[in-house]
Structure formats: structure tokens, C-alpha cells
Amino acid sequence: MRILTSTPDAKISAINHLLEISIGEYSEIAKDILENNDLQRKRVKTANKSYSLLKEDIKVGCVIPPIVLAFFPNDNNELSFDAGNILEKIATAGNDLLILDGLQRTYTILDLLKEIKEKPDLLSKVLALPLRVEVYTGISKVGVLYRMLTLNTGQSPMSTRHQVEILYSDYKEGFDNLTFITEAQDKVPSGDNEFKFNDILDGFISYLTGDYLPLDREDLVKIIKNLETLTKDDKSKDLFKQLITAYNKLRLKINLLATNWQYEDIGDIKRRAYGKNVNELFSKVQTIAGFGAAVSFIIESGLSKDIESINNLIDLIESNNIEDSLNQIIKHIDEIQINAKKIGNEQRMYFYYFFRCMFNESNEGFKNLDVSVQQANKFYKANMLG
């Protein structure tokens, strides 16, 4: 195993190390990646036939396209590596590596080695064959997602939703006094600082895509375009953590302003109230997704520098009559429930406009919750008429 080059990747603020490694050496690393790493993608079953020819090519010494790996970024891994220890780390840290491109080639190599284990001459030849491997170090999670999508364009990769879920699964139990509830727990968030993990993921995906709608049909070009903007950010920033922390801070701020607000049903709505207190109002996926998409719009439009700047604005939010404004939100959402064709999507749209108004300094609702509520309803209705 030897390093051929170490090249900075300015796009994602990482280092790309090009290695020459034997198939035998790579197979030992790959076993750890595939067997010990729950974050690694699973095998595509339909790929077996299409890769059967590659086995025959490898036997005769075919040059395989480079396989691309990355050290999985988390709090336990360093973001930078010394040139002197990179080879040692690659050889011993297989379960900390992700295969960004070359998953099916990896399975094909391992399958072939099993098939020819009783043919010592052929096995020895194949194990000694050189293989080029690219390894990213110092890469952020958004950088991993960006590279996974760009490297697999034109293929049938797993969904962006699945990739985000994998990359951020280390947060599935929560962080910084926030608790995330998984589907397996089958419970409703209750009290402060509790959210469903899947709803949090939806909010982050809305931030990544700049779209409040659920990720049903993926517009890969659009997703990559948004990620291009996000990867310009400081690689040391954890965008997922920043976004959810800001969202929870906003919930706490509104709770503080509203003291003990409870929605009282006096017959002014026709359906079940969207939320009866601030925590219920802000624990819904429609609200979270609207926030994520709105923050993405504000940053991409150059109206705010980053999530941290938006986070700083939260302390400045004010309201002259927050109880009436929150009651008004419930009424607006009730109208959507009665008239909308796709209720959940249109609720997301409403909250998207609500948060856009609140954090856009060129809007009348900037830092003013009361005005933002009225503006959100106005923009929602105008959009539906258009």
C-alpha cells in the first residue's frame, strides 16, 4: 500500500488521497467496512448479473476503476490526518470508513476471492493485483452526501432520504438535552426538548433541498445544486446540529413569550386543533420542514450568512399579543385542513412562509411574530391562487 498523491478538494474542504493497494490488502479493509459498519449501504441485489463479467475480467488482470472511501465524520474521528500515519489508519480503521463509490465492485471482489479460494495459483495472482483507492479525510457529513450523490449520478443509488438517515444516525437518540424518538419506540413527543427523529430528518432534508415538500420524487440536480451551496460552509460546522439547535431555540423563545398559552376550542375551528400548546405546535413535521426550507431559502438568497446568523436573530423576536397570534395560526391551519387537496403539503407551505417572513429583513414580519402570522397566510393564499 502506498500513497500516490494527496490532493486538496476545494469543493468540500477535504483531502483526497490516491492510493495504490493490492486487492488482497483492500479485501481485508473491505470486510471491516461491510461487516462491522452499520452505516454502510447494503448490497444491491439486482447488480449480481451485471457484475458477473467483472469477475472474469479481474482474473485476467483487468484495471478496475478507483474505489472511493471516506473516513466517517463524527465527534470521535479527527478531521485531519498526518501524511505519515494515513496508511496505518486506513489499514486499521476499516469500520470507520464508508464506501462512497464502488460498493458493487467491492462485493464482486469479495465474492470472487471466495470462489477461487481452492485455486491457489489464481488466488495468489488476484490477491496481488493492484487496485487504486481514493480516500477522503477531513470531510464533513454534507461533503460525504455531496460526493455520494455526484459519484453515483446515473446509477440507481439509495435514496437521499436513506443516505441522510445513515449519515446522521449517530444522533438518533438526541444531543444537548434534546431527545429524539425513533419509530420503534412508537410514542408521541411530550414536553420540552422532545421530537420524532424522522420528523427532524425531514426538517433537515428540507434544509438540504430548499423544499418544504416531502422527498417523494428526487430531483437529483436540484439536490446537488443546494449541496453545492452548503459545502461552501466551514467544514467544521455540523449543519444538522446547528439547524435543530436553532429550531429548538425558536420553540423555547416562543414558549417564553407565550408563557402558558393553551389553545381553547370555543367553536371557532371545524377540525381538530393542529396543536394545543407551543410544544405541540412545534413538534409537528410540517412545522419543522417549513423551518428547514425557509432557512435554506434565506441563506441561499443571501439574506443571511448562515444558520448561526439566523440563530442570533431568535433572541430578537418579539410579539405584542402572542396568544392571539398563536390562536390565529390554529385558525389558519384549520382553514387549510378544510380546503386543501393535500393538507400536509399545504401546511408545510404555510409554515415555510411564516418562517421566511420572520427571518427576512426585507419583509414586514422580520423579527415580529404577529406580522409574520398575517404575512404567512397572505403569501399562502396568493400562492394557491397562482
PyMOL commands that set and color helices and strands:
alter all, ss='L'
color gray80, all
select helices_A, chain A and resi 23-36+45-47+52-59+86-92+94-96+103-115+120-128+141-151+160-167+169-171+183-185+197-209+220-230+239-258+278-282+285-300+307-314+322-339+343-359+369-385
alter helices_A, ss='H'
color red, helices_A
select strands_A, chain A and resi 2-9+14-22+67-71+97-101+130-137+174-175+178-181+194-196
alter strands_A, ss='S'
color yellow, strands_A
deselect
rebuild
show_as cartoon
